[in-house]
Amino acid sequence: MGQELLKEVPKLKEWPHFSGEGEYDHMEFIRDIDMIKEYLELPDRLVTARFNRLFTRSAHRWYIKLRQEHGHQSWTWCKTQIINNSWRFKVETAF
């Protein structure tokens, strides 16, 4: 990726953030990241490298644990983990 394209990558404060707390929509977060990645044709490593700052509060703690257990993974793999863990949490809190 050239320097010109890197200049087009939004600053961290312009990316969506995700706390995983309260009324949240994890699918909206995923869609937003997907759109940025697709529109700017960003490689996975540029997206996943920002997770330490994009995930906040509970989601940040979850991400750190996931990273320690599984190491660096692709955006596709991370999306699956977000969806699976959000679904599991909603089911557990419903009962």
Order of alpha helices (4+ residues) and beta strands (2+ residues): alpha-alpha-alpha-alpha-alpha-alpha
